[in-house]
Every structure is written in C-alpha cells, then in structure tokens.
Amino acid sequence: MSYRNKWVVLALTCLPFANGCSNMNNTQADALGGGALGAAAGALIDRRHPGTGAAVGGVLGAATGAAVGSAADADERRVKAAQALAANQPPPVSLQQIADMAHQGIGDQVIVDKIRSSGYAYNLTVDQITWLHNNGVSDFIIHEMQRTRYYAPRPPYGPGPYDPVYVAPPPGPVVIGPTIGVGVGWYGRR
C-alpha cells in the first residue's frame, strides 16, 4: 500500500472515533478521538517501532484531547449556570407597579429597596418622570430610579475581570529585621 493510501485509510478509520459516542461529554469524546488519532499518527511516524509509536501517540493524543474537551465542558457549565441564574432573575419593577405601591402607602425606602434589588437600570424620560410625579411617586423614589443607571451590574456567574485578587504570603518562617551583608572586592588602578 502506498504512503498516500495509508493516510487515507488512517483518516477514514479514525473519523468515527473523533466524534465519540452521543452519551459522552466533551472530555471523554475528545480524549477518545485524540487517543485514536495520536495512536495512528504515532504508528505511522515511528516505522521501526510502530507499537511504541502508537502507544506514545495514543497517550499524548488522549491527554491533549481530554484537556481540550475539559475546557469545552467548563464553558458549557458556565453558560448553563448563567442561563439558570437569568431564568431565576425577577423581572424589573414596572412604572405602574411603582405608582401602585406609592398609592397604597408603602414607604419610600421599601419601594427603593425593591427597585435596587431588581437590578434593573431605569433610564427615565421627561414624560415618564412627569407621569410618576403626577401619580403620587415621591421625588426621592424618582431620584433613586434615575441613579440606577450608574450602578455597576455584577456578572451573573463567577468572578469578574475586575474583582480583587488576594495573594497569600508564602509558607515558611518569617524573617523580621534588617539583613546585613559583607562583600569583598578588588579595585585596581592602571
């Protein structure tokens, strides 16, 4: 069999393994596909010892495939967590609901707390401010609604890019005090 035909047979043989099974996660499927491709490539590259080449290539391919698949699984978990959090997020408090709470005599601070906990940023127009004022909403509540556009929303999952990073000191003895050193040198003149 010619060298080119070997590559065609190799590609056709490994193609089903690269896709994996439908009940596998990305880590398992990519490890299987990477191992199969790595074993085949190792056997073809090391012609003197095809068994050793296949073993080394299979292990390296499986490890690389598992690492790539693990990253894909982590991305899927983050997306699912964000979707679950977004699905549980309460809807924003509407202008009508705010006016109804003010008509029912609910305190300003309670209404403001409800507005803040909704996480919604209100960008009120002049007509909306006038409508709220005419429907008995206090200036304090309207002012707090306008301030919501300046609140920084937190990401729905995990640490954000600007969260603080804490660095712990290395373990071991702590040396307190000045360090003293002595040096000897030679200075010559020409």
N, C-alpha and C positions, 0 to 999 in steps of 0.2 A: 504494500500500500504506500502510495506516495506521501510525502510530508504534508502537502496541502490537504489531501483526503483525510489524514489523521486529525487535522484541526477541525474539519467539517464534522467528522464523526464525534469528536470530543464536544463540540458545541451543541450538537443535536442530543447527545447523551445527557449533558449537564443541564440543559434547558428546563426539564421538568423539576429538577432538584432546586434550581434557583428560585422557583416560585413557591416552593414549600406546600404544606397542606393548609386547607382552609381553617382548621381549628388551631393553628399555631399562631402565637403572637409574633411580632416583628423580630424579636431577638432570636427565637427558635428558628424561624424560617430563614433569616439571613445567615445564621450560623450553619444551617444545613446547606444552603446554597453556596456559601463561601467555602465550606469544607469540601464540597464536591468539586467546585471549580479549582480550588487550591490543590487538591489531590491529583486531579487530571493534569493540571499545569506542571506540578512537581514531577509527575511521572514522565511527561514529555521533555522537560528541561534536563533532567538527570537521566541520560540514556544508559549510563553504565550501571546505575543502581536505581531502577525505576521504583522499586518498593520503598526505598528510603526517601526518594524524592516525593513520592505520593504521600507518605506519612508526614513529612515535614510540611509540604504544601497544604495538606489537609488540615493540620493543626493551625498553621498560620492563617489559612483562609477562614476556618471556623471562628478563630478568635477575632479576626477583623470583622467578619460578618456579624458576630454577636455584639460587638461594640457599636456598629452602625445601627443594628436593629434595636439595641437598648436605648440609644438616643432617640430613635423614632417612637419607641414606646413611651418614653418620658414626655415627648412633645404631645402625644395623644392624651396622656393623663392630664397634662396641664390644660389642654383645650377642653377636655371633659369637665374638669374642676371649674374652669371659668364659665362654661355653659351652665353648670348646675348652680353656681352662685348667681349668675344673671337671671336664671329662671326663678330663684327664690327672692330676688330683689323686689321690694314693694314698688308699685307704680308711684310716680310723683303725685304730690297733693295738688289737685286742680285749684284754679282760682275760685270756682264755685264752692268747692269744699271749704276753702279758707274763709270765704264770706259767710257760709253757713255756720261754721264754728264761731265766728265773731258774733253773729246774730243770736246764737244760743247762749252767749255769755261766757264762753270758755276763755280763760285768762290768756293774755298776750304771750306770756312765757311758755305756756303749754303749746300754743299754736306755733311759736317759733321753734320749739324743740321738735315738733312733728315735721316742720319744714326742713330743719337741719338733718334729721335722721333719714329723710327720704333720699338724700344725696343728690337731689336734682338742682341744677343751676338755672335760676329764673333770670331771663333777660326781658324785663318788663318794658313795654312800650308806654307812651304817654297815655294812650287810650285805656290800657289795662290798669295803669296807676289810678286814673280818674275813676274807672269802674269800681275798683277795690275801695277807694275812698268813699264813693257815693253809696256803697253797700255796707258801710259801717266798719271797715277794717282800719285799725289804727295806723298812724304814721310809723310807729315802732315796728309793726309787723311788715309793712311795706318796705321800710328801710332794710330790715333783715333779709327780706326776699331779694332785694337788689344786691346785697352783699354776697349772696350765694354764688354769684358768677366768679368771685375771687377765691373761693375755696378750692384747694388743690385736691382733685379726686385721687384716691388710692387705687392702685391696680387691683383687679379682682382676685388675684392669686399671687402667692409667693412674694419674696422681697422685690422691691422696685429697684431701678437703677441708681436711685439717689438715697437709698436707705443707709444709715450709718454702718460702718464696718468696725467691729471691735477686735482688737489684736491683744491677745493674752501674752504676758511675758513668758519667756522660755522657762521650762522647769530647771531646777538646779539651785545651787547656792547663790545667794545674792551678795555681792561684794560691795561694801559701802566704804567710802573713803577715797582719798587720792591715791593714784598709782604713781609709784616712784620708779624711775629707770636710770640706769647708768650706762653711758656709752663711751667708747674709747675710739679715738680717731687719729689719723696721722695727717698732718698738714706740712707740706714741704714747699720750699721756695726754690725757684730755679734761677 
